[in-house]
Amino acid sequence: MRFRTSLRYRISIAFALLGGVTSLALAGILYWLTINVEERLITETLSVELGDFIERYSKDATTAAPRSAVMRAYVIDDNTLAPVPEVLRRMSTGLHQVLLDDKSYFAEARLQDNKRFVLLYDDAQIQHKEQQFRVYLTGGVLIMIGLSAALGLWLAARVVSPVGELARRVGSLEPRGKALALAGDFPRDEVGKLAKEFDAYQERLSAFIEREQAFTADVSHELRTPLAVIEGAAEVLQEDTSLDDAQRTRVRRIARAAHEMTEVTHALLELAREQQRDKLTASCEVDKLLHEVVESHRHLLETNNVTVDIMVRSVPTLSVECALLRIVVGNLVRNAFSYTKDGCVKITLDSYSISVADTGIGIPTQQLEEVFKPFYSAQGGEGIGLSLVRRICQHYGWQIEVSSRVGKGTRFRLNFSEQATAAIAR
């Protein structure tokens, strides 16, 4: 489940909802009780006043009917000549609520000695008080909601602060840095348990990285000797005058493959060592390396009608291992040569970047991010070329960008970091 608001605001909203529901329930109950008690008081008042009037009237028929600002009484029989509303003449005994002259009244009627006694109570003032009471209750509910939200914010800040502190510390952790114990700085509650789990995860991650580095370094060391033997044998065979042209071509392919495997092995070994970029003392002349890479891959264009255009706008020198940069540039150039059957490959070098653009088959838009994953190939092959390129770029802090249109071509751009670049004009 995804939430658009922070944990602090969700807690505050929960408090506000709880305060609102609680205050609404209390306001409803209080309003009902108030109205009920009010009706009971009116009923009792009408009953007492009407009973008192009937008792005095039975003793003295000339007793005047009660009449005040809120109450008035009627004595109705068949001989009554005074104007009396028809609704009062037909009113049954008991308590009623009637509307006379656009005014609402509580009325109680009794029959005694063939006479109908009716007492009216004007409830205009009561309705006014009820309206005021509803306004007060509404204001109280809104104030309660506001106070609940404010209390929720304050409590949430105190409750969430350990979580925020834990998140800050976890965010400052480096995957390859020294593991920092977190659990000791947090109480033994849910946050402390979470910190303990992060400590355990750091230990597992450190162990995994250590095993990966050891494995990569060991494999790289073990491969260097047989690769050196293969390269040496290939050099000897190339000097053999008894070989024909077809055999020499095969030997050159073996030599190129062995050389590429040696470079990959060296690159993996350097990545496993994880040397600090600010401590690197190696330097590499990019334009010289670029021309070497292009010439070493021209054999891929022997059967294709493709031209290669190299534009050197600046001659930078990078503080990097040439073998690693050769891997990156070699992969970009090899892909451009391999997937371009007709047209041109344009390579541009400036102070801070290398751009390789081709007119090849292109890459579908939905697969642009897939190209840097291991074993991806536009034609179904398997390899680690661009995956290794991304690892090297991450190692040096470079940026690799790709844009492509199917049937139009692809453009890769390698942006160097300013710290690793020293533009040296010749």
C-alpha angles and dihedrals in degrees: 000000000000125000124199094203131063124261091252093057092044089056090047091050090049091052091048092050092047091049091046095049092045094047091045091052092047092045091050092050092045092049092049092048092048094050091045093050090045092054090047091052092049091048092050092046093050092046094050095044094045092047091050091049093049091050092051092044092052089056096043120019090196092064109127117241114251114261128174140141092286105020137050133167135212132200109203130185137141092278096051109124099176115101109266125176111256092233089062093050091056098038115128122223118279139049119323141168113223138177117229124172090347091305127114120230138181108227135189122192131193133178119220131156091355090303128115114222115198127182119192125202118196108227097188091106091045091053089049090052090047091053091050089048091053090050090051091048092049091050090048091052092050092047090049091051091049093048091047091051092048091048089047091053092049095047092042091054090055095042096044097042093086089050091050091048091049091049090050092052093045089050090055093054118108118215091226097032128098113291112251120208111235107171095073093065096054132068121257096263135098091299091050090050090051090050089051090053090051089053090052090048091051090053092050091046093049091049091049093050091047091051091047093050092046092048094047093047093047094048092046091051092047093050097050095073099051090042090053089051091051092048092048092049091048091053091051092049092050089058092051106110093197093072120099125224095268092051092047089052090054091048091051089052090051091049092049092048092048091048092050091049089051091052092049090048091051091048092051090048092051092048090050091054090054095207115198111256094222090055097052114119098179120106132196131198101224099199093052092047091047094055091047092052093048093049093047090055100042090100087074089067098050094105097033132083095232131136123206120217117191116190116187111191096166137010108228128180117211127207092229140105107275091217091061094046089047089056091053097045092040093056093049093048094043092052092049092050094043098051099040114085098166135013128033145308115220118199119188126189124190136158097286108019151033120217124196115188126175140178094228134126095297131215126268112250093240090057099050093100092043094063092078094054120099117270095013117144131166089222099041099266127136129237147119098237104120091027088059089045090057092048091053091047091051089048092057099031094249126148123229119198130186133191126174147167122203110251092006104072145258134267125202120189123193113200116197122215115251091234091060095043125087110174106214115186116212 
